[in-house]
């Protein structure tokens, strides 16, 4: 699977905000998910998490500030810092996190 369309992969997912691991490289998961405009509760990780917007926009609440990430942009959620998705996030999001980490949906991506 050397060539993959991330938007197509996300469109095949049955539920928004449920990620799927598409690949693993260098000890990291490459995951994709669909954002549907709904908010999601805050989460904190013991690792840095890269959030890359493929299409649409991601709106995050971090340290009492709303950060907007447009398509083509990336936000690196620092380890130990709570971040929550706020209303209006939509499109396709790629997540890069360590193999063995647990995502928002509790999926153990080992």
Secondary structure, DSSP 8 states (H G I E B T S, - for coil): -----HHHHHHT-SSTT--EEEEEETTEEEEEEEEES--EEEE--SS-EEEEEEEEEEEEEETTEEEEEETT-EEEE-TT--EEE-TT-EEEEEEEEETT-B-TT--B--
